[in-house]
Amino acid sequence: MNYQLKKRLLIVVLTQLVIIAISFITYHKVSLLIYINISFYFTAVLLLTSLLVYTIHSGFFDVISRSFSLAFERGPNKRRFEEIPPLSELVTFNQKPLVFYGLMNGLLMTLALVIYYF
């Protein structure tokens, strides 16, 4: 098997174990409904974080971040607007793994939801 695939599957399995551990620690039991609820939170955080990183990479917040940096800069070394690096160049985090893990957790959560209703 490919190294990347093994690594991704290991992270998905670890995420599922963390969900089960949180279920056991918080509710002192593991049930399908509790698993679905906690998985929903994990999926939402992963997917919303990936959407935020995607929005930052698109350059949507560049002017806002540069304006705030310019407004709060003081002293004789004040830079010009063009010298301030945009936020999209400062954030070099790849959002694709977050999308993958969010979708995998969402798929497992949906499977558990189908099992719960049938």
Secondary structure, DSSP 8 states (H G I E B T S, - for coil): --HHHHHHHHHHHHHHHHHHHHHHHHHSS--HHHHHHHHHHHHHHHHHHHHHHHHHHTTTTHHHHHHHHHHH--STT---GGGS--HHHH-----HHHHHHHHHHHHHHHHHHHHHH-
